[in-house]
Every structure is written in C-alpha cells, then in structure tokens.
Amino acid sequence: MSKSGDITPAQAIMSANAPMIIQKSMVDGEPDVGVLPSGQVAGVIDELLSCEEIINSIVAEAEARLQVLAKLAAGDRA
C-alpha cells in the first residue's frame, strides 16, 4: 500500500503480481494467461490499419514533405 492509502488491497496485490503476469504473456508467449502492457497511447487508437496502409501513408507524407522542401530550396536560388 502507499503511504497515503490511496490504493485498495486488491490493487496492491495486482501491482505486486504485475511482473509475473506480464512475463507470462511477453516472455513465455501465453497472452491468454497473462496481460500485455499497452501504455497510455492505447486509449487514443481509433483505427487499426494494415501494414500496407501504414507504409503507403508514410511514403505519401514523405513525398509531400520533399515537395515542400524542393520548393523552398528553389525559392532560395531565385
């Protein structure tokens, strides 16, 4: 428990067991038995894209940025 007592005994037990249940899923390869830590960013994911969609998006954004940089560089020469 914390000094301020702001967690329940059940939460304290879960936090003490967390390394073991994370190991079960991450190291031992048994995600059905353990848990997979996801972090705070998991709450803002609103769509699951395929690898192809992600790569195409990265390439399109890179090409757009390169075009902007090329225009900027051409403006410096003028």
MOSULGI-V987565 format. One record per pair of residues at least 12 apart in sequence whose ideal C-beta (glycine too) atoms are under 7 Angstrom apart, sorted by the first residue. I is the first residue (numbers start at 1). GAP is how many residues later the second one is. Records with the same first field share a line. If there is no record, write none. Layout:
I->GAP ; GAP
This chain:
21->13 ; 14
22->12 ; 13 ; 15
